[in-house]
Amino acid sequence: MQSYIIEGGYPLKGEIRVQGSKNAVLPLVAAALLNEGTTVLNGCPDISDVDKMLEIIRHFGCEAYQDRDSGTITINAASVHCEDIPEDMVRSFRGSMLFMGVMLARCGHIEMNYPGGCMIGERPVNYHLDAFREMGADVVYGKDNIVCTCKTLKGCKIALPFPSVGATENVILAAVKAVGTTMIINAAMEPEVAELCNMLCLMGADIKGIGSKIILIRKGIEKRNIRYTVMSDRIVVGTYAYAAAVTGGDISCIVNRQDIMTGISVLCKRMGIKLKYGNDYVRIISGKNITSIPYIKTEPYPGFPTDMQSQLMSVLSLGNGMSVIEESIFEKRYHIVSELLKMGADIRTEGNRAYICGVKSLKGAKLEVKDLRGGAALIIAGLAADGTTTVLDPGYIDRGYEKIADNLSELGGNIHLA
């Protein structure tokens, strides 16, 4: 089993170019199936979740080429085979769910097993499927699989019970081929959703209210050759920012969006981390000490993202007082508590709240990764700890972070894969 070996105590300094967004590129790859022309995506991250998306794309009979050096993916979906997705392609990650809306729109049929992914909560799919029913699809739940069929998708008004990113994206993907207008009420406002809308508009879709709680979608996908550049990954920027903070570092992250730190920047300032912005970079300068945060709750965008909660816990473990985190999105985001306790952290949980009493230092330990963001959080803790930290089975981390050990080493961290 491979592991990340980390020697703590080295401040991160220098400049790093941030990868394209994992949470943006997955729906963009799925959306390429709707375009009978050629779709070229620039700035794609070289991560295992992208590999899995392309495997499914090819399973449907599409041509998909990936240039890992340039970060370019080229997809030709002129011909699509309307086949079921094999179980082994679905069980391993959540992004496979996005093909439900796409294949309903393109073929009128999709059968697949329930999707897998990180063990961070129940993550029910009923929001997606209830919306498809409202659009005229026949949805059948099996013991192990889901079957969706329709003759014609029809636009309608869909009020989501919760602003789910995945459900919002799936409805949008289905709606761009539906007859009439679809209105999504209580839509997710995350920038990754806006990325999807913007690319679909390049394909000919008519979408209004991009980035807002109410989105209107009209049928309009045409056969076009398009090129789109994926936004920089805001969660990766936040992860590197927190790693710089706990190591007493000073780094610059090269990005392609100025609003990349929305939802994260306020907490940085509260913890004593300084941020400076340029046209294409964010500079992160650590303070002398980590200031604790009395209370923070994860919320949908533009609130503090659940995908940064684990990393925040690692930082606050070294704070100068008591902090409280309330997790309101996924009920099983506290896998790393037991691992941080091995390092000498002082944390207890009650329900969906974590109470963190900052300690002066963490000590190296052998740690187990159980989810993507939790794995990144353990790397942050290891960079700050005294001695050697071993992060076992980094496969989860590789799902969302491109060459994380190489990047942190480039910034002066002592980390390698062994």
C-alpha positions as CSV (number, residue, x, y, z in Angstrom):
1,M,0.0,0.0,0.0
2,Q,1.3,3.4,-1.0
3,S,1.5,6.2,1.6
4,Y,2.4,9.9,1.9
5,I,5.4,10.4,4.2
6,I,5.5,13.8,5.7
7,E,8.2,15.5,7.9
8,G,6.5,18.4,9.6
9,G,7.9,21.8,10.4
10,Y,8.9,23.2,7.0
11,P,7.2,26.5,6.1
12,L,5.6,26.7,2.6
13,K,6.9,29.4,0.5
14,G,6.8,30.3,-3.2
15,E,4.3,30.1,-6.1
16,I,2.1,27.4,-7.4
17,R,-0.3,27.2,-10.3
18,V,-3.6,25.7,-9.2
19,Q,-5.2,22.9,-11.1
20,G,-8.6,23.1,-12.8
21,S,-11.6,22.4,-10.6
22,K,-12.7,18.9,-9.9
23,N,-16.2,19.9,-9.1
24,A,-16.5,21.9,-12.3
25,V,-14.9,19.5,-14.8
26,L,-17.0,16.4,-14.0
27,P,-20.3,18.0,-15.1
28,L,-18.6,19.6,-18.1
29,V,-17.3,16.2,-19.2
30,A,-20.8,14.7,-18.8
31,A,-22.3,17.7,-20.7
32,A,-20.1,17.0,-23.7
33,L,-22.3,14.0,-24.4
34,L,-25.1,16.4,-25.4
35,N,-23.0,18.0,-28.1
36,E,-22.8,16.2,-31.4
37,G,-19.8,18.4,-32.3
38,T,-16.4,18.4,-30.7
39,T,-15.9,19.7,-27.2
40,V,-12.4,20.8,-26.1
41,L,-11.9,21.4,-22.4
42,N,-8.7,23.2,-21.3
43,G,-7.2,23.3,-17.8
44,C,-8.5,19.9,-16.8
45,P,-7.0,18.4,-13.7
46,D,-5.1,15.2,-13.9
47,I,-7.0,13.3,-11.2
48,S,-8.6,9.9,-11.0
49,D,-12.2,11.1,-11.0
50,V,-11.6,12.6,-14.5
51,D,-10.2,9.3,-15.6
52,K,-13.4,7.5,-14.5
53,M,-15.6,10.1,-16.2
54,L,-13.7,9.5,-19.5
55,E,-14.0,5.7,-19.1
56,I,-17.8,6.1,-19.0
57,I,-17.7,8.5,-21.9
58,R,-15.8,5.9,-24.0
59,H,-18.2,3.2,-22.8
60,F,-21.0,5.1,-24.5
61,G,-19.1,5.0,-27.8
62,C,-17.6,8.5,-27.7
63,E,-14.1,9.5,-28.7
64,A,-12.2,11.0,-25.8
65,Y,-8.6,12.1,-25.8
66,Q,-6.7,13.4,-22.8
67,D,-3.4,15.3,-23.0
68,R,-2.2,15.1,-19.4
69,D,0.7,17.5,-20.0
70,S,-1.4,20.3,-21.4
71,G,-4.5,19.6,-19.3
72,T,-6.7,19.3,-22.5
73,I,-9.5,16.9,-23.1
74,T,-11.1,16.5,-26.5
75,I,-14.5,14.7,-26.7
76,N,-16.4,13.8,-29.9
77,A,-19.9,12.6,-29.0
78,A,-21.4,12.5,-32.6
79,S,-22.3,8.9,-32.0
80,V,-23.6,7.7,-28.6
81,H,-24.5,4.1,-27.7
82,C,-27.4,4.1,-25.2
83,E,-26.0,1.3,-23.0
84,D,-26.3,0.7,-19.3
85,I,-23.3,1.8,-17.2
86,P,-21.4,-1.3,-15.7
87,E,-21.5,-1.5,-11.9
88,D,-17.7,-1.2,-11.5
89,M,-17.8,2.2,-13.2
90,V,-20.5,3.5,-10.9
91,R,-19.7,2.2,-7.5
92,S,-16.4,3.9,-7.2
93,F,-17.5,7.6,-7.4
94,R,-20.4,10.0,-7.1
95,G,-19.8,11.8,-10.4
96,S,-21.4,9.0,-12.3
97,M,-24.8,10.2,-11.2
98,L,-24.5,13.2,-13.7
99,F,-24.9,10.8,-16.6
100,M,-28.5,10.2,-15.6
101,G,-29.7,13.6,-16.8
102,V,-27.5,13.5,-19.8
103,M,-28.5,10.1,-21.1
104,L,-32.2,10.8,-20.4
105,A,-31.8,13.9,-22.6
106,R,-29.8,12.3,-25.3
107,C,-31.3,8.7,-25.5
108,G,-34.4,8.7,-23.3
109,H,-33.0,5.8,-21.2
110,I,-30.4,5.1,-18.5
111,E,-29.9,2.2,-16.1
112,M,-27.2,2.3,-13.5
113,N,-26.3,1.1,-10.0
114,Y,-26.5,3.5,-7.1
115,P,-23.4,5.7,-7.2
116,G,-20.5,5.4,-4.7
117,G,-17.9,7.9,-3.5
118,C,-16.5,9.1,-0.2
119,M,-18.1,7.9,3.0
120,I,-19.3,11.3,4.2
121,G,-23.0,10.8,4.5
122,E,-26.2,9.3,3.0
123,R,-26.2,11.7,0.0
124,P,-29.6,10.6,-1.2
125,V,-30.4,10.6,-5.0
126,N,-34.1,11.2,-4.6
127,Y,-33.8,15.0,-5.4
128,H,-32.5,14.0,-8.8
129,L,-35.0,11.3,-9.5
130,D,-38.0,13.2,-8.2
131,A,-37.1,16.0,-10.6
132,F,-36.9,13.6,-13.6
133,R,-40.3,12.3,-12.7
134,E,-41.7,15.9,-12.8
135,M,-40.2,16.2,-16.3
136,G,-42.1,13.2,-17.5
137,A,-39.6,10.3,-16.9
138,D,-40.5,6.9,-15.6
139,V,-38.2,6.1,-12.6
140,V,-38.0,2.6,-11.2
141,Y,-36.0,1.9,-8.1
142,G,-34.4,-1.6,-8.0
143,K,-32.6,-3.2,-5.1
144,D,-29.3,-2.4,-6.6
145,N,-30.0,-0.1,-9.5
146,I,-32.1,2.7,-11.0
147,V,-33.9,2.7,-14.3
148,C,-35.1,6.0,-15.9
149,T,-36.9,6.1,-19.3
150,C,-38.9,8.7,-21.1
151,K,-40.2,9.4,-24.6
152,T,-40.0,13.2,-24.3
153,L,-38.7,15.3,-21.4
154,K,-41.0,18.2,-20.7
155,G,-40.0,21.5,-19.2
156,C,-41.7,22.3,-15.9
157,K,-41.3,24.1,-12.5
158,I,-39.0,22.2,-10.1
159,A,-38.6,23.3,-6.5
160,L,-35.7,21.6,-4.9
161,P,-36.1,20.9,-1.2
162,F,-32.4,21.7,-0.7
163,P,-30.0,23.5,-3.0
164,S,-28.2,20.4,-4.0
165,V,-25.3,21.0,-6.4
166,G,-25.6,17.5,-8.0
167,A,-29.4,17.7,-8.4
168,T,-29.3,21.2,-9.8
169,E,-26.7,20.1,-12.4
170,N,-28.6,17.0,-13.3
171,V,-31.8,18.9,-13.9
172,I,-30.0,21.5,-16.0
173,L,-28.4,18.7,-18.1
174,A,-31.8,17.1,-18.8
175,A,-33.6,20.4,-19.3
176,V,-31.5,21.6,-22.2
177,K,-33.0,18.9,-24.4
178,A,-36.6,19.1,-22.9
179,V,-39.6,20.6,-24.7
180,G,-40.5,24.0,-23.2
181,T,-39.1,25.9,-20.3
182,T,-37.8,24.4,-17.1
183,M,-37.6,26.6,-14.0
184,I,-35.4,25.5,-11.0
185,I,-36.4,27.1,-7.7
186,N,-33.9,26.9,-4.9
187,A,-31.1,26.1,-7.3
188,A,-27.5,25.7,-6.0
189,M,-25.5,28.9,-6.6
190,E,-22.0,27.3,-6.5
191,P,-19.7,28.7,-9.2
192,E,-19.3,25.2,-10.6
193,V,-23.0,25.2,-11.5
194,A,-22.5,28.5,-13.3
195,E,-19.6,26.9,-15.2
196,L,-21.9,24.2,-16.5
197,C,-24.5,26.7,-17.5
198,N,-21.9,28.9,-19.3
199,M,-20.6,25.9,-21.3
200,L,-24.1,24.7,-22.3
201,C,-24.8,28.3,-23.5
202,L,-21.8,27.9,-25.9
203,M,-23.6,24.8,-27.2
204,G,-26.7,26.8,-27.9
205,A,-28.7,26.5,-24.8
206,D,-30.8,29.4,-23.5
207,I,-30.2,29.7,-19.8
208,K,-31.2,32.7,-17.6
209,G,-30.5,33.4,-13.9
210,I,-27.0,31.8,-14.0
211,G,-25.5,32.0,-10.5
212,S,-28.9,32.7,-8.8
213,K,-31.5,30.7,-6.9
214,I,-33.9,30.6,-9.8
215,I,-32.7,29.3,-13.2
216,L,-34.7,29.2,-16.4
217,I,-33.6,26.7,-19.1
218,R,-34.9,26.4,-22.6
219,K,-34.1,23.7,-25.2
220,G,-31.4,24.8,-27.6
221,I,-28.4,22.5,-27.8
222,E,-27.0,22.5,-31.3
223,K,-24.1,20.7,-33.1
224,R,-21.2,23.0,-32.4
225,N,-17.4,22.7,-32.0
226,I,-16.6,24.5,-28.8
227,R,-13.7,25.2,-26.5
228,Y,-14.0,25.9,-22.8
229,T,-11.4,26.6,-20.0
230,V,-12.2,25.1,-16.6
231,M,-12.1,27.4,-13.6
232,S,-9.3,27.0,-11.1
233,D,-10.2,24.8,-8.1
234,R,-11.3,27.0,-5.2
235,I,-11.1,24.0,-2.8
236,V,-7.5,23.3,-3.8
237,V,-6.6,27.0,-3.3
238,G,-8.2,26.9,0.2
239,T,-6.4,23.7,1.0
240,Y,-3.0,25.2,0.1
241,A,-3.9,28.4,2.0
242,Y,-4.6,26.4,5.2
243,A,-1.4,24.4,4.7
244,A,0.6,27.7,4.4
245,A,-1.2,29.0,7.5
246,V,-0.2,26.1,9.8
247,T,3.4,26.1,8.6
248,G,4.1,29.8,9.0
249,G,4.2,30.1,5.2
250,D,3.8,32.7,2.5
251,I,2.6,31.4,-0.9
252,S,1.0,32.6,-4.1
253,C,-1.6,30.6,-5.9
254,I,-2.0,31.3,-9.7
255,V,-5.7,31.1,-10.6
256,N,-8.0,32.2,-13.5
257,R,-10.7,33.7,-11.3
258,Q,-10.5,36.6,-8.9
259,D,-13.5,35.5,-6.8
260,I,-11.9,32.1,-6.1
261,M,-11.9,32.6,-2.3
262,T,-15.6,33.5,-1.8
263,G,-16.9,31.7,1.3
264,I,-13.3,31.0,2.5
265,S,-11.7,34.4,2.7
266,V,-13.7,35.7,5.7
267,L,-12.5,32.8,7.8
268,C,-8.9,33.3,6.7
269,K,-9.0,36.8,8.0
270,R,-10.7,35.7,11.3
271,M,-7.9,33.2,11.9
272,G,-5.2,35.8,11.2
273,I,-4.3,34.7,7.7
274,K,-3.6,37.6,5.3
275,L,-4.8,37.5,1.7
276,K,-3.6,39.7,-1.1
277,Y,-5.1,39.5,-4.6
278,G,-3.8,40.2,-8.1
279,N,-5.3,39.7,-11.5
280,D,-4.3,36.1,-11.6
281,Y,-3.2,35.2,-8.2
282,V,-4.0,35.0,-4.5
283,R,-1.2,35.4,-2.0
284,I,-1.6,33.8,1.4
285,I,0.5,35.0,4.3
286,S,0.3,33.2,7.6
287,G,-0.1,35.1,10.9
288,K,2.0,34.5,14.0
289,N,-0.7,32.4,15.6
290,I,-4.0,30.7,14.5
291,T,-6.9,32.6,16.0
292,S,-9.7,30.2,17.1
293,I,-13.3,30.7,15.7
294,P,-16.1,30.5,18.3
295,Y,-18.6,29.1,15.8
296,I,-18.8,28.3,12.1
297,K,-21.4,26.4,10.2
298,T,-21.0,24.8,6.7
299,E,-23.6,26.1,4.3
300,P,-24.4,26.2,0.6
301,Y,-22.5,28.8,-1.5
302,P,-21.7,31.6,-0.8
303,G,-21.4,30.2,2.8
304,F,-18.5,28.3,4.1
305,P,-18.1,25.1,2.0
306,T,-18.5,21.6,3.4
307,D,-15.5,20.6,1.2
308,M,-13.3,22.9,3.4
309,Q,-14.6,21.8,6.8
310,S,-12.1,19.0,7.4
311,Q,-9.1,21.2,6.4
312,L,-10.5,23.9,8.7
313,M,-10.6,21.4,11.6
314,S,-6.9,20.6,11.1
315,V,-6.0,24.3,11.3
316,L,-8.2,25.0,14.3
317,S,-6.6,22.1,16.1
318,L,-3.7,24.5,16.5
319,G,-5.8,27.5,17.4
320,N,-5.4,29.6,20.5
321,G,-8.7,28.7,22.1
322,M,-12.0,26.9,21.6
323,S,-13.6,26.6,18.2
324,V,-17.0,25.0,17.2
325,I,-17.8,23.7,13.8
326,E,-21.3,22.7,12.8
327,E,-21.6,20.4,9.8
328,S,-25.0,21.0,8.1
329,I,-24.4,19.3,4.7
330,F,-23.0,15.8,5.2
331,E,-23.5,14.0,8.5
332,K,-20.3,11.9,8.3
333,R,-17.7,14.6,7.8
334,Y,-16.0,13.9,11.1
335,H,-13.9,10.8,10.1
336,I,-10.7,12.6,10.7
337,V,-11.4,13.3,14.4
338,S,-10.1,9.9,15.5
339,E,-6.9,10.5,13.3
340,L,-6.3,14.0,14.7
341,L,-6.6,12.6,18.2
342,K,-3.7,10.3,17.4
343,M,-1.7,13.4,16.7
344,G,-2.5,15.0,20.1
345,A,-5.5,17.2,19.0
346,D,-8.2,18.0,21.6
347,I,-11.5,17.4,19.8
348,R,-14.9,16.0,20.8
349,T,-18.1,15.7,18.7
350,E,-21.7,15.9,19.7
351,G,-24.1,15.1,16.8
352,N,-23.2,17.4,13.9
353,R,-21.0,19.7,16.0
354,A,-17.2,19.4,16.7
355,Y,-15.7,21.2,19.7
356,I,-12.0,21.9,19.1
357,C,-9.7,23.1,21.9
358,G,-6.5,24.3,20.2
359,V,-3.2,22.7,21.3
360,K,0.3,24.1,21.0
361,S,1.6,21.4,18.7
362,L,0.6,18.1,16.9
363,K,2.9,15.1,16.8
364,G,3.5,12.8,13.8
365,A,1.5,9.6,13.6
366,K,0.3,6.9,11.2
367,L,-3.1,8.0,9.8
368,E,-5.8,6.4,7.7
369,V,-7.7,8.3,5.0
370,K,-11.4,7.7,4.7
371,D,-12.5,10.5,2.3
372,L,-11.1,13.0,-0.2
373,R,-11.1,16.2,1.8
374,G,-10.3,14.4,5.1
375,G,-7.2,13.1,3.4
376,A,-6.1,16.6,2.4
377,A,-6.8,17.7,6.0
378,L,-4.5,15.0,7.4
379,I,-1.7,16.2,5.0
380,I,-2.2,19.7,6.4
381,A,-1.9,18.4,9.9
382,G,1.2,16.4,9.0
383,L,2.9,19.4,7.5
384,A,2.5,21.2,10.8
385,A,3.3,18.3,13.1
386,D,6.5,17.5,15.0
387,G,8.1,14.4,13.5
388,T,7.0,12.0,10.8
389,T,3.4,11.5,9.7
390,T,2.4,8.6,7.4
391,V,-0.9,9.1,5.5
392,L,-2.0,5.6,4.4
393,D,-3.8,4.7,1.2
394,P,-3.8,8.1,-0.6
395,G,-6.3,6.9,-3.3
396,Y,-9.0,9.1,-2.0
397,I,-6.8,12.2,-2.1
398,D,-5.8,11.5,-5.7
399,R,-9.5,11.7,-6.7
400,G,-9.4,15.5,-6.3
401,Y,-5.8,16.7,-5.9
402,E,-3.4,16.7,-8.9
403,K,0.2,15.8,-7.9
404,I,-0.4,17.2,-4.3
405,A,2.9,15.8,-3.0
406,D,4.9,17.3,-5.9
407,N,3.2,20.7,-5.5
408,L,3.7,20.9,-1.8
409,S,7.4,19.8,-2.2
410,E,7.8,22.6,-4.8
411,L,6.6,25.0,-2.1
412,G,9.2,23.7,0.4
413,G,7.1,21.0,2.2
414,N,8.8,17.7,3.1
415,I,6.4,15.2,1.6
416,H,6.7,12.3,-0.8
417,L,4.9,9.2,-1.9
418,A,6.3,5.9,-0.9
